[in-house]
Amino acid sequence: MFDTVIRNGTIADGTGKPCYSADVGIREGKIAEIGDLGGAEAKNVIDAGGRIVAPGFIDIHSHADFVLPEEKHNEILKPLVMQGITTFIGGNCGFSCCFIPPDRREAILAHLENLNGQSMEKVACWVTPAEYMEHVQKKGMLLNAGILAGHGTLRIAASGLVTRVLTEEEQKRLERCLDECMEMGCFGLSTGLQYFPGLQSDLEELLGCGKVLKKYGGILTSHLRSYSHTLDNALDEIFQVGERTGIAVHISHLYWQPYTKGLTAITKAAIQAGSFLYNRLRIPIPIEKGLEPKIKMIEKKREEGLQITFDMVPTSQGFTELFAFLPPYASEGSKSQALERLKDSAFRKRVLWDIENVEPDWPHRDGATWSFNYLKMTGWNGLRVMAVASDHNRWMEGKTFPEIGKKIGKHPFDVICDLLIEEKGQVMVFHTPTKPDDPFSFRSMWSGFVHPLSMPSTDTILRPVGRPANVFYDCFPRFIEIFVKQKKLLSIEEAIRKCTSLPAATMKIDKRGSLEKGNYADIVVFDLARLGTKATFENPAVYPTGIEHVFVNGEPVVSGGEFIKEALPGMILRPAR
């Protein structure tokens, strides 16, 4: 007797092998049999005729670990399972909420609020990763989660809010913190080298962390210092950590922002002109050629023996905290100190001058330079408000800072400073060099999405308020719709491999990511013909079509396209070592 039998499906097993017809039998949370189960008895039978039966999608880059402690986390994370995700990896970009030592609690919680957009003071009842994992597992989880230790969080735990290279003793404390996290079940370490305090680190600091990871077979995932004209430097930094310590490395949300040093106005004009020619006149400008040399760098390192992979988000707009677009010195000290400085007119004048005049450079610590001066590259129209904490400023969500400034009579930079002060730093923004949902900007990423070392990710920052990104609702169906159905650049087998067994192998997740007897029954059933996305930047909270059934550890969380609200079958995962 099976708990569930999925009959007559087309099996895309996650390995990349050709699809085949078979039934899948589920018993006690695992795949008990794959084959002809026509005579088998089952408590629940699903006819998957004409449907794809695949492993549940694994989202390798998420921030949903912030949400798991929330009382109604399943309602907030509903968009993940509704698109077929059964497992996510949290703690990315250097932000990890699983380690909050009492002596640094206030500073770490303030640091996390910059990305999370709301206080965790009431729900953060743990100190160590082991306590965090036990807490969220005990209260129940909608889907599976693996956790990374966050470099930024650990750096604050080791040294406080310093804006300099660590001392020898601070470095030792940082490595001890990481060792503790790895011992307790973290998959590896994430960095957020664009953000304070990660941007204050140097190569030696990262190498020290790499040596700890080597001890446990852990991975380093990196939000790089730059994704523009210094991207080569940023990639090389991570290559060196991997090569010199012998660990696997993973590049987070890889993309390329065109920029020519000293030719800011010309670069901006060229990007806008390219978007117009591509979208209006249908001239096939091969902008994807810009990313290809970076991918060849990754390929070369892989050929030389470095364990390296990368993920990409299938959208033309990114999203992150607003503070990340100010010069590094603007984040110095506590959040309250940083916000207080923004009230000073002389300080504002200095920051504005640096944004408008200082060239992005490498290394980032020299003078007022930093490696990713995004606003200089794109101008003030490059950012749009994604989410704020208060209802008072909710009307700004979705608008650019020049649009807001025009309405209230302020310069865009003053809008940014005043909004950060009013919202106590809790402001999330979209960033794009052209416009949201721009096919031209998205085309720049094509060569990465079809590369065998890449996998899609959501970069999920789901919150109860604010405007979500549409990929939070439809990332994986969007990826398949575009590259399998529309562009025909990938087979369905290869696309499913990228969504399942590749991230599982990258993170050393055991018995998941492929449909095999004995593996956990994380399964998605979808109609490829109907699989599609309707979410847009303007109307993002729309579920995809075609996702019919989703199982997490053998229990349905989506049935007949409907969310099962009371289902909490998820598990905290630990790496196979």
C-alpha positions as CSV (number, residue, x, y, z in Angstrom):
1,M,0.0,0.0,0.0
2,F,1.4,3.4,-1.1
3,D,0.4,6.7,0.5
4,T,0.3,8.2,-3.0
5,V,0.7,7.0,-6.5
6,I,1.3,9.4,-9.3
7,R,0.2,7.5,-12.5
8,N,0.9,7.9,-16.2
9,G,3.4,10.8,-15.8
10,T,6.3,11.8,-18.0
11,I,9.3,11.5,-15.7
12,A,12.0,14.2,-15.9
13,D,14.1,12.7,-13.2
14,G,16.4,15.7,-12.6
15,T,19.6,14.1,-13.9
16,G,19.3,15.4,-17.5
17,K,18.5,12.0,-18.9
18,P,15.7,11.7,-21.5
19,C,12.2,11.8,-20.1
20,Y,10.3,8.5,-19.8
21,S,6.8,7.3,-18.9
22,A,6.3,5.7,-15.4
23,D,4.3,5.8,-12.2
24,V,5.8,7.0,-8.9
25,G,4.8,5.4,-5.6
26,I,5.3,7.4,-2.4
27,R,5.4,5.8,1.1
28,E,6.4,7.3,4.4
29,G,7.8,10.5,2.9
30,K,10.1,8.8,0.3
31,I,9.9,7.5,-3.2
32,A,9.2,3.8,-2.7
33,E,8.9,2.8,-6.4
34,I,9.2,4.1,-9.9
35,G,7.8,2.0,-12.7
36,D,4.5,0.4,-13.8
37,L,2.3,0.5,-10.7
38,G,-1.0,-0.2,-12.4
39,G,-2.1,-2.8,-9.9
40,A,-0.8,-1.1,-6.8
41,E,-3.1,0.2,-4.1
42,A,-2.8,3.7,-2.7
43,K,-4.6,6.0,-0.3
44,N,-4.3,8.8,-2.9
45,V,-4.0,8.5,-6.7
46,I,-3.1,11.3,-9.1
47,D,-3.5,10.9,-12.8
48,A,-0.5,12.7,-14.3
49,G,-1.3,11.9,-17.9
50,G,0.2,14.5,-20.2
51,R,2.1,16.0,-17.2
52,I,5.7,16.3,-16.3
53,V,6.7,14.7,-13.0
54,A,9.9,16.2,-11.7
55,P,11.9,16.6,-8.5
56,G,10.8,19.6,-6.5
57,F,12.7,22.7,-7.4
58,I,15.7,23.7,-5.2
59,D,16.2,27.5,-4.8
60,I,19.9,27.9,-4.1
61,H,19.7,31.6,-3.3
62,S,17.0,32.8,-0.9
63,H,16.5,35.0,2.2
64,A,13.4,33.1,3.3
65,D,15.3,32.0,6.5
66,F,14.2,35.4,7.9
67,V,10.6,34.3,7.5
68,L,10.7,30.8,9.0
69,P,10.5,32.1,12.6
70,E,7.3,34.1,11.9
71,E,4.0,32.8,13.2
72,K,2.4,32.7,9.8
73,H,5.5,32.0,7.8
74,N,3.6,29.5,5.6
75,E,1.3,32.2,4.3
76,I,4.2,34.5,3.5
77,L,6.2,31.7,1.8
78,K,3.2,30.4,-0.2
79,P,4.5,31.9,-3.4
80,L,7.5,29.5,-3.2
81,V,5.6,26.2,-3.2
82,M,3.0,27.5,-5.6
83,Q,5.8,27.7,-8.2
84,G,7.2,24.2,-7.4
85,I,9.9,25.0,-4.9
86,T,10.3,22.4,-2.2
87,T,13.7,23.4,-0.8
88,F,15.6,26.7,-0.3
89,I,19.0,27.6,0.8
90,G,18.9,30.6,3.2
91,G,21.5,32.9,4.9
92,N,22.8,34.4,1.6
93,C,24.6,37.6,0.8
94,G,26.4,37.6,4.2
95,F,23.0,38.1,6.0
96,S,22.2,35.1,8.3
97,C,19.8,35.3,11.2
98,C,20.8,31.9,12.7
99,F,23.7,33.3,14.9
100,I,22.9,36.0,17.4
101,P,25.3,36.1,20.4
102,P,23.9,38.1,23.3
103,D,26.8,40.6,23.4
104,R,26.2,41.6,19.7
105,R,22.5,41.1,19.6
106,E,21.5,44.7,19.1
107,A,24.0,45.3,16.4
108,I,23.3,42.1,14.5
109,L,19.5,42.6,14.6
110,A,19.9,46.2,13.3
111,H,22.1,44.8,10.5
112,L,19.5,42.2,9.6
113,E,16.7,44.7,9.5
114,N,18.4,46.5,6.6
115,L,17.7,43.5,4.4
116,N,14.7,42.0,6.1
117,G,12.9,45.4,6.4
118,Q,11.4,44.7,9.8
119,S,12.5,44.0,13.3
120,M,13.2,40.4,14.4
121,E,13.5,41.4,18.1
122,K,10.3,39.6,19.1
123,V,10.9,36.3,17.2
124,A,14.7,35.9,17.6
125,C,14.7,33.6,20.6
126,W,17.9,31.7,19.7
127,V,21.6,32.3,20.0
128,T,23.3,29.5,18.0
129,P,22.5,28.0,14.6
130,A,21.5,24.7,16.4
131,E,18.9,26.6,18.5
132,Y,17.6,28.4,15.4
133,M,17.2,25.1,13.5
134,E,15.6,23.4,16.4
135,H,13.2,26.3,16.9
136,V,11.9,26.6,13.3
137,Q,11.7,22.8,12.9
138,K,9.7,22.5,16.1
139,K,7.2,25.2,15.2
140,G,6.7,23.6,11.7
141,M,8.0,24.4,8.2
142,L,6.2,24.7,4.9
143,L,9.2,23.5,2.9
144,N,12.7,22.3,3.4
145,A,15.6,24.7,4.2
146,G,19.3,24.5,4.4
147,I,21.2,27.3,6.1
148,L,24.4,29.2,5.3
149,A,26.4,31.2,7.9
150,G,26.5,34.8,6.9
151,H,30.0,36.4,6.8
152,G,28.6,39.9,7.6
153,T,26.7,38.6,10.6
154,L,29.8,36.6,11.9
155,R,32.0,39.6,11.3
156,I,29.8,41.8,13.6
157,A,29.8,39.0,16.2
158,A,33.6,38.9,16.0
159,S,34.5,42.6,15.9
160,G,31.5,44.8,16.2
161,L,30.8,47.5,13.6
162,V,34.3,48.2,12.6
163,T,35.1,49.7,9.2
164,R,38.6,48.4,8.7
165,V,40.5,45.2,8.2
166,L,40.3,42.8,11.2
167,T,43.0,42.5,13.7
168,E,44.6,39.1,14.3
169,E,42.5,38.4,17.4
170,E,39.3,39.5,15.6
171,Q,40.2,37.2,12.7
172,K,40.6,34.3,15.1
173,R,37.2,35.1,16.7
174,L,35.6,35.2,13.2
175,E,37.0,31.8,12.4
176,R,35.8,30.4,15.7
177,C,32.3,31.7,15.0
178,L,32.3,30.1,11.6
179,D,33.7,26.8,13.0
180,E,30.8,26.7,15.5
181,C,28.2,27.3,12.7
182,M,29.7,24.6,10.5
183,E,29.8,22.2,13.4
184,M,26.1,22.8,14.0
185,G,25.0,22.1,10.5
186,C,25.4,25.1,8.2
187,F,26.2,24.3,4.6
188,G,28.9,26.9,4.2
189,L,29.5,30.6,4.3
190,S,27.9,33.3,2.3
191,T,29.5,36.7,1.7
192,G,27.9,40.1,0.9
193,L,31.0,42.0,-0.3
194,Q,28.9,44.9,-1.6
195,Y,27.4,45.5,1.9
196,F,28.7,46.7,5.2
197,P,30.5,45.1,6.9
198,G,31.5,42.6,4.3
199,L,32.9,45.3,2.0
200,Q,35.5,46.1,4.7
201,S,37.1,42.6,4.4
202,D,40.2,41.8,2.5
203,L,41.4,38.6,0.7
204,E,43.3,37.4,3.8
205,E,40.1,37.5,5.9
206,L,38.3,35.4,3.3
207,L,41.2,32.9,3.0
208,G,41.0,32.4,6.8
209,C,37.3,31.6,6.5
210,G,38.0,29.3,3.5
211,K,40.4,27.2,5.7
212,V,37.6,26.6,8.2
213,L,35.2,25.6,5.4
214,K,37.8,23.2,4.1
215,K,37.7,21.3,7.4
216,Y,34.0,20.6,6.9
217,G,33.8,20.3,3.1
218,G,31.7,23.5,3.2
219,I,31.0,25.9,0.3
220,L,31.7,29.6,-0.1
221,T,28.8,31.4,-1.8
222,S,29.5,35.0,-2.8
223,H,27.6,38.2,-3.5
224,L,30.6,39.8,-5.2
225,R,32.1,43.2,-4.5
226,S,31.2,44.3,-8.0
227,Y,29.1,43.3,-11.0
228,S,30.3,46.0,-13.4
229,H,33.7,46.9,-15.0
230,T,35.5,45.6,-12.0
231,L,33.7,42.2,-12.2
232,D,36.9,40.5,-13.4
233,N,38.6,41.6,-10.1
234,A,35.6,40.5,-8.1
235,L,35.6,37.0,-9.7
236,D,39.3,36.6,-9.3
237,E,39.1,37.3,-5.6
238,I,36.7,34.4,-5.1
239,F,38.7,32.2,-7.5
240,Q,41.7,32.8,-5.3
241,V,39.8,31.7,-2.1
242,G,38.7,28.5,-3.8
243,E,42.1,27.7,-5.3
244,R,44.2,28.5,-2.3
245,T,42.0,26.8,0.3
246,G,40.7,23.9,-1.9
247,I,37.0,24.6,-1.3
248,A,34.0,24.8,-3.6
249,V,32.8,28.3,-4.5
250,H,29.6,29.6,-5.9
251,I,28.8,33.0,-7.5
252,S,25.5,34.5,-6.4
253,H,23.1,36.1,-8.8
254,L,25.7,36.6,-11.6
255,Y,24.9,39.5,-14.0
256,W,26.9,42.2,-15.8
257,Q,26.3,46.0,-15.5
258,P,27.8,47.8,-18.6
259,Y,30.1,50.7,-17.7
260,T,33.1,52.4,-19.2
261,K,35.3,54.3,-16.8
262,G,35.5,58.0,-17.6
263,L,32.6,57.7,-20.1
264,T,29.6,57.7,-17.8
265,A,27.3,59.8,-20.0
266,I,28.2,57.9,-23.1
267,T,27.6,54.5,-21.4
268,K,24.2,55.6,-20.1
269,A,23.2,56.9,-23.5
270,A,24.4,53.7,-25.2
271,I,22.4,51.5,-22.9
272,Q,19.2,53.5,-23.3
273,A,19.7,53.6,-27.1
274,G,20.2,49.8,-27.2
275,S,17.0,49.2,-25.2
276,F,15.1,51.4,-27.6
277,L,16.5,49.8,-30.8
278,Y,15.9,46.3,-29.4
279,N,12.4,46.8,-28.0
280,R,10.9,49.2,-30.5
281,L,12.7,48.5,-33.7
282,R,13.4,44.8,-33.0
283,I,17.1,45.1,-33.9
284,P,18.8,42.0,-32.4
285,I,21.6,43.7,-30.5
286,P,23.8,40.9,-29.0
287,I,24.2,42.5,-25.6
288,E,24.7,39.0,-24.1
289,K,28.2,39.1,-25.5
290,G,29.2,41.3,-22.6
291,L,28.7,38.6,-20.0
292,E,30.3,35.8,-22.1
293,P,34.0,36.7,-21.2
294,K,33.1,36.5,-17.5
295,I,31.6,33.0,-18.1
296,K,34.7,32.0,-19.9
297,M,36.7,33.0,-16.9
298,I,34.5,30.6,-14.8
299,E,34.8,27.9,-17.4
300,K,38.6,28.1,-17.4
301,K,38.8,27.8,-13.6
302,R,36.5,24.8,-13.7
303,E,38.7,23.2,-16.3
304,E,41.7,23.8,-14.1
305,G,40.0,21.9,-11.2
306,L,38.2,24.6,-9.2
307,Q,34.8,23.5,-8.0
308,I,32.7,26.5,-9.2
309,T,29.1,27.1,-10.1
310,F,26.8,30.2,-10.3
311,D,23.2,31.2,-10.1
312,M,21.1,33.8,-11.9
313,V,17.8,35.5,-11.3
314,P,15.5,35.5,-14.4
315,T,14.5,39.2,-14.3
316,S,15.9,42.4,-15.6
317,Q,15.7,44.2,-12.2
318,G,17.6,43.4,-9.1
319,F,16.6,44.3,-5.5
320,T,18.4,45.0,-2.3
321,E,18.6,47.5,0.6
322,L,18.9,51.2,-0.2
323,F,21.9,51.8,2.1
324,A,24.0,49.6,-0.3
325,F,24.0,52.4,-2.9
326,L,25.8,54.9,-0.6
327,P,29.6,55.1,-0.2
328,P,31.0,52.6,2.3
329,Y,31.8,55.3,4.9
330,A,28.1,56.2,5.0
331,S,27.4,52.9,6.8
332,E,30.1,53.3,9.5
333,G,29.0,52.6,13.0
334,S,25.6,51.6,14.2
335,K,22.4,52.2,12.2
336,S,21.4,55.1,14.4
337,Q,24.7,56.7,13.9
338,A,24.6,56.2,10.1
339,L,21.1,57.7,10.0
340,E,22.1,60.6,12.2
341,R,24.9,61.6,9.8
342,L,22.4,61.7,7.0
343,K,20.7,64.6,8.7
344,D,23.9,66.8,8.4
345,S,23.9,69.0,5.3
346,A,27.7,69.0,5.0
347,F,27.8,65.2,5.2
348,R,25.1,64.9,2.5
349,K,27.0,67.3,0.3
350,R,30.1,65.0,0.6
351,V,28.1,61.8,-0.2
352,L,26.3,63.4,-3.1
353,W,29.6,64.6,-4.6
354,D,31.1,61.2,-4.3
355,I,28.1,59.4,-5.9
356,E,28.2,61.8,-8.8
357,N,31.9,62.0,-9.3
358,V,33.9,59.1,-7.9
359,E,34.7,56.4,-10.4
360,P,34.0,52.8,-9.3
361,D,37.4,51.4,-8.7
362,W,39.4,48.4,-7.2
363,P,40.3,48.0,-4.4
364,H,37.3,49.5,-2.7
365,R,39.1,50.7,0.4
366,D,41.2,53.5,-1.2
367,G,39.9,57.0,-0.2
368,A,36.3,57.6,-1.1
369,T,36.2,55.0,-3.9
370,W,34.2,51.8,-3.9
371,S,33.9,49.0,-6.3
372,F,30.3,49.4,-7.2
373,N,29.1,53.0,-7.4
374,Y,25.8,52.0,-9.0
375,L,24.1,55.4,-9.1
376,K,27.0,56.9,-11.0
377,M,26.6,54.2,-13.6
378,T,22.9,54.4,-14.1
379,G,21.8,57.8,-12.7
380,W,19.0,58.5,-10.2
381,N,16.4,56.7,-12.4
382,G,18.3,53.4,-11.8
383,L,16.5,52.8,-8.5
384,R,12.8,52.4,-7.6
385,V,11.3,51.9,-4.1
386,M,10.4,48.3,-3.5
387,A,9.3,48.3,0.1
388,V,9.1,50.6,3.1
389,A,8.2,49.9,6.7
390,S,5.6,52.6,7.2
391,D,2.2,53.1,5.6
392,H,2.9,56.8,5.4
393,N,5.4,56.3,2.5
394,R,3.7,53.3,0.9
395,W,2.7,55.5,-2.1
396,M,6.3,55.7,-3.1
397,E,6.6,51.9,-3.8
398,G,7.3,51.3,-7.5
399,K,8.4,54.8,-8.2
400,T,11.8,56.2,-9.1
401,F,13.5,58.8,-6.8
402,P,13.2,61.5,-9.5
403,E,9.5,60.7,-9.8
404,I,9.1,61.1,-6.0
405,G,11.3,64.2,-5.9
406,K,9.2,65.9,-8.6
407,K,6.0,65.3,-6.7
408,I,7.3,66.5,-3.3
409,G,9.8,69.2,-4.6
410,K,13.1,67.5,-3.6
411,H,16.3,66.5,-5.3
412,P,16.4,62.6,-5.7
413,F,19.3,62.4,-3.3
414,D,17.5,64.3,-0.6
415,V,14.5,61.9,-1.2
416,I,16.8,59.0,-0.6
417,C,18.3,60.5,2.6
418,D,15.0,61.6,4.1
419,L,13.3,58.3,3.3
420,L,16.1,56.3,5.0
421,I,15.8,58.6,8.1
422,E,12.0,58.3,8.2
423,E,12.0,54.5,7.7
424,K,14.9,54.0,10.1
425,G,16.9,52.5,7.3
426,Q,14.3,49.9,6.4
427,V,14.0,50.6,2.7
428,M,14.3,48.1,-0.1
429,V,14.8,49.1,-3.7
430,F,14.7,47.7,-7.2
431,H,17.7,48.5,-9.4
432,T,17.8,48.4,-13.2
433,P,19.9,50.3,-15.8
434,T,16.9,50.8,-18.1
435,K,13.4,49.9,-17.0
436,P,11.6,47.1,-15.2
437,D,10.8,44.0,-17.3
438,D,13.1,45.2,-20.0
439,P,13.8,42.4,-22.6
440,F,17.0,44.1,-23.7
441,S,18.5,44.1,-20.2
442,F,17.3,40.5,-19.7
443,R,19.0,39.4,-22.9
444,S,22.3,40.4,-21.5
445,M,22.0,37.3,-19.2
446,W,21.0,34.7,-21.8
447,S,24.4,33.1,-22.2
448,G,24.6,32.6,-18.5
449,F,21.2,31.0,-18.1
450,V,21.9,28.3,-20.7
451,H,25.4,27.5,-19.4
452,P,25.7,24.0,-17.8
453,L,27.2,25.4,-14.6
454,S,24.3,27.9,-13.9
455,M,21.0,27.5,-12.1
456,P,18.0,29.8,-11.5
457,S,17.3,31.4,-8.1
458,T,14.7,33.7,-6.7
459,D,16.8,35.8,-4.3
460,T,13.6,35.8,-2.3
461,I,13.1,38.6,0.2
462,L,9.4,38.0,1.0
463,R,7.8,40.3,3.5
464,P,4.2,40.9,4.8
465,V,4.3,44.4,3.3
466,G,5.7,46.2,0.2
467,R,5.9,45.4,-3.4
468,P,7.4,42.0,-4.1
469,A,9.5,41.1,-7.1
470,N,7.6,39.1,-9.6
471,V,10.3,36.3,-9.5
472,F,9.3,35.7,-5.9
473,Y,6.1,34.2,-7.4
474,D,7.2,32.7,-10.7
475,C,11.0,32.3,-10.9
476,F,11.2,28.7,-11.9
477,P,8.2,28.6,-14.3
478,R,9.5,31.8,-15.8
479,F,12.9,30.2,-16.4
480,I,11.3,27.1,-18.1
481,E,8.8,29.2,-20.1
482,I,11.5,31.5,-21.5
483,F,14.4,29.1,-22.2
484,V,12.5,25.9,-23.0
485,K,9.2,27.0,-24.5
486,Q,9.9,30.4,-26.1
487,K,13.6,30.6,-27.0
488,K,14.1,26.8,-27.3
489,L,17.6,27.2,-25.9
490,L,17.3,24.4,-23.4
491,S,15.6,21.0,-23.4
492,I,13.1,20.3,-20.7
493,E,15.5,17.7,-19.3
494,E,18.4,20.1,-19.0
495,A,16.2,22.9,-17.6
496,I,14.9,20.5,-14.9
497,R,18.5,19.4,-14.1
498,K,19.4,23.1,-13.5
499,C,16.5,23.4,-11.1
500,T,17.0,20.2,-9.1
501,S,20.1,17.9,-9.2
502,L,22.6,20.7,-10.0
503,P,21.8,22.8,-6.9
504,A,21.5,19.6,-4.8
505,A,25.0,18.5,-5.9
506,T,26.4,22.0,-5.4
507,M,25.2,22.2,-1.8
508,K,25.8,18.6,-1.0
509,I,22.1,17.9,-0.3
510,D,21.6,14.2,0.1
511,K,18.7,12.1,-1.4
512,R,17.0,15.1,-3.0
513,G,17.1,16.7,-6.4
514,S,16.4,13.6,-8.4
515,L,13.6,11.1,-8.7
516,E,15.2,7.9,-7.5
517,K,13.9,5.0,-5.3
518,G,14.8,5.8,-1.7
519,N,15.0,9.6,-2.2
520,Y,12.8,11.9,-0.3
521,A,9.5,12.6,-2.1
522,D,10.0,16.2,-3.0
523,I,8.0,16.3,-6.3
524,V,6.3,18.8,-8.6
525,V,3.7,17.8,-11.2
526,F,3.1,20.4,-14.0
527,D,1.5,20.8,-17.4
528,L,4.3,22.0,-19.6
529,A,1.8,23.1,-22.3
530,R,0.1,25.4,-19.7
531,L,3.2,26.4,-17.7
532,G,3.4,30.1,-17.9
533,T,3.8,33.4,-16.0
534,K,1.5,36.3,-15.7
535,A,3.3,38.3,-13.0
536,T,4.8,41.6,-14.1
537,F,6.7,44.4,-12.3
538,E,3.4,46.4,-12.1
539,N,1.4,43.4,-11.0
540,P,3.9,41.0,-9.3
541,A,1.8,39.0,-6.9
542,V,0.4,36.6,-9.5
543,Y,0.9,32.8,-9.3
544,P,2.1,30.9,-12.4
545,T,-0.2,28.6,-14.4
546,G,0.4,24.9,-14.9
547,I,1.7,23.9,-11.5
548,E,-0.8,21.3,-10.3
549,H,0.7,19.3,-7.5
550,V,3.7,19.8,-5.1
551,F,4.9,17.3,-2.5
552,V,7.3,18.1,0.3
553,N,8.6,14.9,2.0
554,G,5.7,13.0,0.5
555,E,3.0,15.3,1.8
556,P,1.0,17.5,-0.6
557,V,1.4,21.3,-0.1
558,V,-0.2,22.1,-3.4
559,S,-3.0,19.9,-4.7
560,G,-4.9,20.5,-8.0
561,G,-3.3,23.9,-8.1
562,E,-4.6,24.9,-4.7
563,F,-2.4,25.7,-1.7
564,I,-2.9,23.5,1.4
565,K,-2.6,26.1,4.2
566,E,-2.3,23.6,7.1
567,A,0.5,21.6,5.6
568,L,3.9,21.9,7.4
569,P,6.0,18.9,6.2
570,G,9.3,20.8,5.7
571,M,12.6,19.9,7.3
572,I,15.8,21.6,8.3
573,L,18.5,20.0,6.1
574,R,22.1,19.4,6.9
575,P,24.9,18.8,4.4
576,A,26.1,15.3,3.5
577,R,29.6,15.1,4.8
